[in-house]
Amino acid sequence: MSGQRKILLGGYLALTAVSLAGAILMLLAYTPVEANQGIIQKIFYLHLPMAINTFLACLVVFISSIGYLWQRRSVWDDLAAAAARVAVLLCSVVLLTGMVWGRSAWGYWWTWSPRLTFSLMLWLLYVVYLMIRTSIESPQRRAVVCAVYGLSAFLDVPLVWLSARLMPDIHPGNIGLPELSMKLTLAVWFVPVTLIAAGLVVARFNLSRRQRSVEKLRSEGFPVVGIRMSGGTV
């Protein structure tokens, strides 16, 4: 790793750690307890940024899928795969935090309301996307199939967003924060969550590019023993 990349990585890690520590401190010491829901409402400050970043990761898959079908370049396929993995991870956190919140607010862990149903569908769609990637051996065919699927899967994102606004739903369409301190805390929480999400996409993308380079060298008959990759030596 070059000196400039080390500086950028160090700056990213420091900014992420500081912003996360500040967000946690604000949540514990600055943000008041919501009068009706109690302390469980504070999970909202993680839940909403995770949900928005899930949508953004899905958008990256969507754009990358268009890019691959247009240019047929592997870089788009690798970016889509990286974003899809992060989307599944973030959506898992959204579902889990939503269940904890729902248990306290509604009295049960899960209900098949429109938003919850579409959210679970979103998670399943991108899990299937990752399964497709492991089930097709041909890199070109896999990339094409996944690109077409990635375009289709994104259709569920607006359904998740609009469901509670357009249909009767136990999940509120808009959650108003009555105090300025609550709004500030929510804004601050977007910083570390977005940094973590973006960092995970970039890290997975870089790993995929290295793996692809190694595979290309192997196919051309070059020795690849001793090439360092994240997680060990190939």
GIQUI-V865198 format. One record per pair of residues at least 24 apart in sequence whose ideal C-beta (glycine too) atoms are under 10 Angstrom apart, sorted by the first residue. I is the first residue (numbers start at 1). J is the second residue. D is the distance in whole Angstrom. If there is no record, write none. Layout:
<<I,J,D> <I,J,D>>
This chain:
<<1,228,10> <5,206,10> <9,199,9> <9,202,10> <9,203,10> <12,195,7> <12,198,9> <12,199,6> <12,202,9> <13,195,9> <13,199,8> <15,191,8> <15,192,9> <15,195,7> <16,191,9> <16,192,6> <16,193,10> <16,194,10> <16,195,4> <16,196,6> <16,198,10> <16,199,7> <17,192,8> <17,195,10> <18,191,10> <18,192,9> <19,188,7> <19,189,9> <19,190,9> <19,191,4> <19,192,4> <19,193,9> <19,194,9> <19,195,6> <19,196,9> <20,188,10> <20,189,9> <20,191,8> <20,192,4> <20,193,8> <20,195,8> <20,196,8> <21,192,9> <22,188,6> <22,189,10> <22,191,8> <22,192,8> <23,49,9> <23,185,7> <23,186,10> <23,187,10> <23,188,5> <23,189,5> <23,190,9> <23,191,7> <23,192,5> <23,193,8> <24,188,10> <24,189,9> <24,192,9> <25,188,10> <26,181,8> <26,184,7> <26,185,5> <26,186,10> <26,187,10> <26,188,6> <26,189,8> <27,185,6> <27,186,10> <27,188,9> <27,189,8> <30,181,6> <30,182,10> <30,184,8> <30,185,7> <30,188,9> <31,177,10> <31,179,8> <31,181,6> <31,182,6> <31,183,10> <31,184,8> <31,185,4> <31,186,9> <31,188,10> <31,189,10> <32,178,9> <32,179,6> <32,181,6> <32,182,7> <32,185,10> <34,175,10> <34,177,9> <34,178,8> <34,179,9> <34,182,8> <35,178,8> <35,179,10> <36,105,9> <37,101,8> <37,104,7> <37,105,6> <37,175,10> <38,104,7> <38,105,9> <39,104,9> <40,100,7> <40,101,6> <40,102,10> <40,103,8> <40,104,4> <40,105,7> <41,101,8> <41,104,8> <41,105,8> <41,175,9> <41,177,9> <41,182,9> <42,101,10> <42,182,9> <42,185,9> <43,96,10> <43,97,5> <43,98,9> <43,100,6> <43,101,5> <43,104,9> <44,97,8> <44,98,10> <44,101,7> <44,175,7> <44,177,9> <44,182,9> <44,185,10> <44,186,8> <44,189,9> <45,177,9> <45,182,8> <45,185,6> <45,186,5> <45,187,10> <45,188,8> <45,189,5> <45,190,9> <45,193,9> <46,93,8> <46,94,9> <46,97,6> <46,101,10> <46,186,10> <46,189,6> <46,192,10> <46,193,7> <47,93,8> <47,94,6> <47,95,10> <47,96,9> <47,97,4> <47,98,6> <47,100,9> <47,101,6> <47,175,10> <47,189,10> <48,94,9> <48,97,9> <48,175,8> <48,186,7> <48,189,8> <48,190,8> <48,193,9> <49,90,9> <49,93,10> <49,94,10> <49,186,8> <49,187,9> <49,188,10> <49,189,5> <49,190,5> <49,191,9> <49,192,8> <49,193,4> <49,194,7> <49,196,10> <49,197,9> <50,89,9> <50,90,5> <50,91,8> <50,92,9> <50,93,5> <50,94,5> <50,95,10> <50,96,10> <50,97,7> <50,98,9> <50,189,9> <50,193,6> <50,194,10> <50,196,10> <50,197,8> <51,90,8> <51,91,8> <51,93,9> <51,94,5> <51,95,10> <51,97,9> <51,98,8> <51,119,8> <51,122,10> <51,160,8> <51,161,9> <51,193,10> <52,90,9> <52,94,10> <52,161,10> <52,190,7> <52,193,8> <52,194,8> <52,197,9> <53,86,8> <53,87,9> <53,90,5> <53,91,10> <53,93,10> <53,94,9> <53,190,8> <53,193,6> <53,194,6> <53,195,10> <53,196,8> <53,197,4> <53,198,8> <53,200,10> <53,201,10> <54,86,9> <54,87,6> <54,88,9> <54,89,9> <54,90,4> <54,91,5> <54,92,9> <54,93,8> <54,94,6> <54,95,10> <54,119,9> <54,122,7> <54,123,9> <54,126,9> <54,157,9> <54,160,9> <54,197,8> <55,87,9> <55,90,9> <55,91,9> <55,94,10> <55,122,9> <55,154,9> <55,157,5> <55,158,9> <55,160,8> <55,161,7> <56,83,9> <56,86,9> <56,87,9> <56,90,9> <56,157,10> <56,194,8> <56,197,7> <56,198,9> <56,201,9> <57,82,9> <57,83,5> <57,84,8> <57,85,9> <57,86,5> <57,87,4> <57,88,9> <57,89,9> <57,90,6> <57,91,8> <57,126,9> <57,197,6> <57,198,9> <57,200,9> <57,201,7> <58,83,8> <58,84,8> <58,86,10> <58,87,5> <58,88,10> <58,90,9> <58,91,9> <58,122,7> <58,125,9> <58,126,7> <58,129,10> <58,150,9> <58,153,7> <58,154,6> <58,156,8> <58,157,5> <58,160,9> <59,83,8> <59,87,9> <59,154,7> <59,157,7> <60,84,9> <60,86,8> <60,87,8> <60,150,10> <60,197,10> <60,198,10> <60,201,7> <60,205,10> <61,85,10> <61,86,9> <61,87,7> <61,126,8> <61,129,7> <61,146,9> <61,147,9> <61,149,9> <61,150,5> <61,151,9> <61,153,7> <61,154,7> <61,157,10> <62,147,10> <62,150,6> <62,151,6> <62,152,10> <62,153,8> <62,154,4> <62,155,9> <62,157,8> <63,150,9> <63,151,10> <63,154,9> <64,146,10> <64,147,8> <64,150,7> <64,205,10> <65,129,10> <65,143,9> <65,144,10> <65,146,7> <65,147,4> <65,148,7> <65,149,8> <65,150,4> <65,151,5> <65,152,9> <65,153,9> <65,154,8> <66,147,8> <66,150,9> <66,151,7> <66,154,10> <67,147,9> <68,143,6> <68,144,8> <68,146,8> <68,147,5> <68,148,10> <68,150,9> <69,143,9> <69,144,7> <69,147,5> <69,148,7> <69,150,9> <69,151,8> <70,147,10> <72,140,8> <72,143,8> <72,144,8> <72,147,9> <73,143,9> <74,139,8> <74,140,9> <74,143,7> <74,208,9> <74,209,8> <74,212,6> <74,216,10> <75,205,9> <75,208,9> <75,209,7> <75,212,9> <76,143,8> <76,147,8> <77,133,9> <77,139,8> <77,140,9> <77,142,8> <77,143,4> <77,144,9> <77,146,7> <77,147,7> <77,150,10> <77,208,9> <77,212,9> <78,143,9> <78,204,9> <78,205,6> <78,206,9> <78,207,9> <78,208,4> <78,209,6> <78,211,9> <78,212,7> <79,201,8> <79,202,10> <79,204,9> <79,205,5> <79,208,8> <79,209,9> <80,129,9> <80,133,9> <80,143,8> <80,146,7> <80,147,7> <80,149,10> <80,150,6> <80,205,10> <80,208,10> <81,129,9> <81,130,8> <81,133,6> <81,142,9> <81,143,9> <81,146,7> <81,150,9> <81,204,8> <81,205,8> <81,208,6> <82,200,8> <82,201,5> <82,202,8> <82,203,8> <82,204,4> <82,205,4> <82,206,9> <82,207,8> <82,208,6> <82,209,9> <83,126,9> <83,150,9> <83,197,9> <83,200,9> <83,201,5> <83,204,8> <83,205,8> <84,125,10> <84,126,5> <84,127,9> <84,129,5> <84,130,6> <84,132,10> <84,133,8> <84,146,8> <84,149,10> <84,150,7> <84,153,9> <84,201,10> <84,204,9> <85,126,8> <85,129,9> <85,130,7> <85,133,9> <85,200,8> <85,201,8> <85,204,6> <85,205,10> <85,208,10> <86,126,10> <86,196,9> <86,197,6> <86,198,9> <86,199,9> <86,200,5> <86,201,5> <86,202,10> <86,203,9> <86,204,7> <86,205,10> <87,122,8> <87,123,9> <87,125,9> <87,126,5> <87,127,10> <87,129,9> <87,130,9> <87,153,9> <87,157,10> <87,197,9> <87,201,9> <88,122,9> <88,123,7> <88,124,10> <88,125,10> <88,126,5> <88,127,6> <88,129,8> <88,130,6> <89,126,10> <89,196,10> <89,197,9> <89,200,7> <89,204,10> <90,123,10> <90,126,10> <90,193,9> <90,196,9> <90,197,6> <90,200,9> <91,119,7> <91,120,9> <91,122,6> <91,123,4> <91,124,9> <91,125,10> <91,126,7> <91,127,9> <91,160,10> <92,123,7> <92,127,9> <93,193,9> <94,119,7> <94,122,9> <94,123,8> <94,160,10> <95,119,6> <95,120,7> <95,122,9> <95,123,6> <98,171,8> <101,171,10> <102,170,8> <102,171,8> <105,170,9> <105,171,10> <105,172,10> <106,170,6> <106,171,9> <108,170,10> <111,169,10> <111,170,6> <111,171,9> <112,170,10> <113,163,8> <113,164,8> <113,167,9> <113,168,8> <113,169,5> <113,170,5> <113,171,6> <114,159,8> <114,160,9> <114,162,9> <114,163,4> <114,164,7> <114,165,10> <114,166,8> <114,167,5> <114,168,8> <114,169,5> <114,170,9> <114,171,8> <115,159,9> <115,160,6> <115,161,9> <115,162,9> <115,163,5> <115,164,4> <115,165,9> <115,167,8> <115,169,5> <115,170,8> <115,171,4> <115,172,9> <115,173,8> <116,160,9> <116,163,9> <116,164,9> <116,169,8> <116,170,8> <116,171,6> <117,159,9> <117,160,9> <117,163,8> <117,169,10> <118,156,6> <118,157,9> <118,158,9> <118,159,5> <118,160,4> <118,161,9> <118,162,9> <118,163,5> <118,164,9> <118,167,10> <118,169,10> <119,156,9> <119,159,9> <119,160,5> <119,163,9> <119,171,9> <120,160,10> <121,153,9> <121,156,6> <121,159,8> <121,160,8> <122,153,8> <122,154,9> <122,156,5> <122,157,7> <122,159,8> <122,160,6> <123,156,10> <124,153,10> <124,156,9> <125,149,8> <125,150,9> <125,152,8> <125,153,4> <125,154,9> <125,155,9> <125,156,6> <125,157,10> <126,150,9> <126,153,6> <126,154,10> <126,156,9> <128,153,8> <129,153,6> <139,212,9> <139,215,9> <203,230,8> <204,230,9> <206,230,8> <207,231,8> <210,234,9>>
